[in-house]
Amino acid sequence: MEVLLGVSAMALAGYLLTREVDSEMPSNTPRKRVADYYVAGAAYEDPVSVIKKGMRLMELHIGSDQQDRPVVLGSSLRGGESENKFEPICVTILNQAFPSRDPFILSLVFHTDTTVTLNAVAKSLRETLHRHLVPPTPELAEVPLDSLANKLILVSGPETRGSDLDSLVTLSWGESNLRRLDYARALHPREPEELRQFASHHLVLVVSDKSKNVYAGDNEVVASGCQWNLAGSGAGFIERV
């Protein structure tokens, strides 16, 4: 236990030091691969607030209405019909997340397998963010971060297969180069070294369980080797130690 606490403390210290150095880094300094950076994000939150915080990772949960149109789920988006629509959120990302030297990561979780709904999501993305979309890139983790300036990284699950959306998804957690893990599996994996080795050349998205008030802290995610934290804190892409 003392060893584990020591490792966590060292990881946190390294993470905080890296954050401080990164904030002082000149904007023209070449950066490393996508896999070498930690990114904080949020789910079920208003996209305007997420972007204003400087976060470059956001997750949307999407269902279908009675006409099979995409509906964004989440308490923070309730209040008016337009606020539940997907396309206005795309416009918000277009207008407020760019320009930026950092890419923006949009994670889409579907609570429907209706092809009409998925195709409508694809149509909205093409009509608003087509110039920013990164095409399917299985080896995204190895791509230099600076080559993705002003780009949108779209990640989703296997539900998109067979729809118009499939060709727009940069990386899917239904395949082998991206893992989507909940808090417990990320911080207490059966094979911790295997997870760290995986994360050294691939990407891991950590999802906290809001229903159980379980959240993965920044230092804990960094110590586990994972890169993307949907309940983290911080702005931009922060180099991991």
C-alpha positions in Angstrom: 0.0 0.0 0.0 2.8 2.4 0.8 4.4 1.7 -2.5 1.1 2.5 -4.3 0.7 5.7 -2.4 4.2 6.7 -3.2 3.6 6.0 -6.9 0.4 8.1 -6.9 2.1 10.9 -5.1 5.0 10.9 -7.6 2.6 10.8 -10.5 0.6 13.8 -9.1 3.8 15.8 -8.5 5.0 15.1 -12.0 1.6 16.0 -13.4 1.4 19.3 -11.6 5.0 20.2 -12.6 4.2 19.3 -16.2 1.1 21.5 -16.1 3.1 24.5 -14.9 5.8 24.0 -17.5 3.2 23.6 -20.2 1.6 26.9 -19.3 4.9 28.6 -19.9 5.7 26.8 -23.1 6.0 29.0 -26.2 3.2 28.3 -28.7 5.8 27.5 -31.4 7.4 24.7 -29.4 6.8 21.4 -31.3 4.7 19.0 -29.2 4.7 15.2 -29.0 2.1 12.6 -30.0 -1.6 12.7 -29.0 -1.0 9.7 -26.6 1.5 11.8 -24.6 -1.1 14.3 -23.4 -3.7 14.4 -20.8 -7.1 16.0 -21.6 -9.9 17.0 -19.2 -13.5 17.0 -20.3 -17.1 16.8 -19.3 -20.3 15.0 -20.1 -24.0 16.1 -19.7 -22.8 19.8 -19.5 -23.6 22.8 -21.6 -21.1 23.0 -24.4 -20.7 26.8 -24.0 -19.5 26.3 -20.4 -17.2 23.4 -21.3 -15.5 25.4 -24.0 -15.2 28.5 -21.8 -13.4 26.5 -19.2 -10.8 25.7 -21.8 -11.6 22.0 -21.9 -11.0 20.2 -25.3 -13.1 17.1 -24.6 -16.9 16.9 -24.4 -19.3 13.9 -24.5 -22.8 14.0 -25.7 -25.5 11.3 -25.2 -27.9 11.1 -28.0 -31.3 9.4 -28.4 -34.2 9.6 -30.9 -37.5 11.5 -30.7 -40.8 10.2 -32.1 -39.7 11.3 -35.6 -36.3 9.6 -35.2 -34.5 13.0 -35.0 -31.5 13.1 -32.8 -32.1 14.4 -29.3 -29.2 15.3 -26.9 -29.8 13.8 -23.4 -28.8 15.4 -20.2 -30.2 17.6 -17.4 -28.0 20.6 -18.2 -29.5 20.7 -21.7 -33.1 20.6 -20.8 -35.3 23.7 -20.9 -36.2 24.3 -24.5 -36.7 22.2 -27.6 -33.9 23.9 -29.5 -31.5 23.2 -26.6 -32.0 19.4 -27.1 -31.2 19.5 -30.8 -27.8 18.3 -32.1 -27.2 20.8 -34.9 -27.1 23.9 -32.7 -24.5 22.3 -30.5 -22.4 21.7 -33.7 -22.7 25.4 -34.5 -21.6 26.3 -30.9 -18.5 24.1 -31.3 -17.8 25.6 -34.7 -18.0 29.2 -33.4 -16.5 28.8 -30.0 -14.0 25.9 -30.0 -12.0 27.2 -33.0 -9.5 28.6 -34.0 -7.2 26.8 -31.6 -3.8 25.2 -31.7 -5.4 22.2 -29.9 -7.9 19.8 -31.5 -11.4 19.4 -29.9 -12.5 15.9 -29.0 -16.2 15.1 -29.3 -17.4 11.8 -27.9 -20.9 10.6 -29.0 -22.7 8.0 -27.0 -25.9 6.7 -28.7 -28.9 5.4 -26.9 -30.5 4.4 -30.1 -29.5 2.2 -33.1 -31.9 3.9 -35.5 -30.1 4.5 -38.7 -32.2 7.5 -39.5 -31.1 9.2 -36.3 -27.4 8.4 -36.9 -27.6 9.7 -40.5 -29.2 12.9 -39.3 -26.2 13.4 -36.9 -23.8 12.8 -39.8 -25.7 15.4 -41.9 -25.4 18.0 -39.1 -21.7 17.4 -38.7 -21.1 17.6 -42.5 -23.1 20.9 -42.8 -21.3 22.6 -39.9 -17.9 21.1 -39.0 -16.8 19.3 -42.2 -13.7 21.4 -42.5 -12.5 20.5 -39.0 -13.3 16.7 -39.0 -10.4 14.3 -38.8 -11.1 11.3 -41.0 -10.9 7.8 -39.6 -7.4 7.4 -38.1 -6.8 4.1 -36.3 -3.3 5.2 -35.3 -4.4 8.6 -33.9 -2.4 8.1 -30.7 0.8 8.3 -32.7 -0.1 11.4 -34.6 1.8 14.6 -33.6 -0.5 16.9 -31.7 0.5 20.0 -33.6 -0.7 18.5 -36.9 -4.3 18.5 -35.4 -4.6 22.2 -34.8 -8.2 23.4 -35.5 -9.4 19.9 -36.0 -12.3 17.9 -34.5 -11.6 14.4 -33.3 -14.9 12.4 -33.3 -15.0 9.3 -31.2 -18.0 6.9 -30.8 -18.9 3.3 -30.4 -19.9 0.3 -32.7 -23.4 1.7 -33.1 -22.3 3.9 -35.9 -21.4 0.9 -38.2 -23.5 0.8 -41.3 -24.6 4.4 -41.1 -23.4 7.6 -42.8 -21.8 8.5 -39.5 -19.3 5.6 -39.7 -17.1 7.3 -42.3 -16.9 10.5 -40.1 -15.8 8.8 -36.8 -12.1 9.4 -36.3 -11.7 6.6 -33.7 -14.2 4.0 -32.3 -14.1 2.3 -28.9 -15.7 -0.6 -30.8 -12.2 -1.3 -32.2 -8.8 -2.0 -30.7 -7.1 1.4 -30.7 -9.4 3.1 -28.2 -10.7 1.9 -24.9 -13.6 3.4 -23.0 -13.3 2.5 -19.3 -15.3 3.4 -16.2 -13.6 4.7 -13.1 -13.1 1.4 -11.4 -11.7 -0.4 -14.4 -9.3 2.4 -15.1 -7.9 2.8 -11.6 -8.1 -0.9 -10.5 -7.4 -2.9 -13.7 -6.8 -6.6 -13.5 -3.5 -6.0 -15.3 -2.2 -2.5 -14.4 1.0 -2.9 -16.5 -0.9 -4.1 -19.5 -3.1 -0.9 -19.3 -0.1 1.4 -19.1 1.5 -0.4 -22.0 -1.7 -0.1 -24.0 -1.9 3.6 -23.3 1.7 4.2 -24.4 0.6 3.6 -28.0 -3.2 3.9 -27.9 -5.9 6.0 -26.3 -8.1 5.5 -23.2 -11.2 7.4 -22.4 -12.2 7.3 -18.7 -15.9 7.7 -17.8 -16.9 8.5 -14.3 -20.1 7.1 -12.9 -22.3 10.2 -12.0 -25.1 8.0 -10.8 -22.8 6.7 -8.0 -21.0 9.9 -7.5 -17.7 8.2 -8.5 -15.1 10.4 -10.2 -11.6 9.8 -11.5 -9.2 12.5 -10.3 -6.6 13.9 -12.7 -3.6 12.5 -10.8 -5.3 9.0 -10.6 -6.0 9.0 -14.4 -2.4 10.0 -15.1 -1.0 7.4 -12.8 -3.0 4.7 -14.5 -1.6 5.7 -17.9 -5.0 6.9 -19.3 -5.2 10.1 -21.3 -8.8 11.4 -21.6 -10.8 12.1 -18.4 -14.5 13.0 -18.7 -14.6 14.3 -15.1 -11.2 16.0 -14.9 -10.0 19.5 -14.5 -7.7 21.7 -16.5 -7.6 23.4 -19.9 -6.0 22.2 -23.1 -3.7 19.3 -23.7 -1.2 18.8 -20.8 1.9 16.7 -21.4 2.0 13.6 -19.3 5.2 12.5 -17.5 
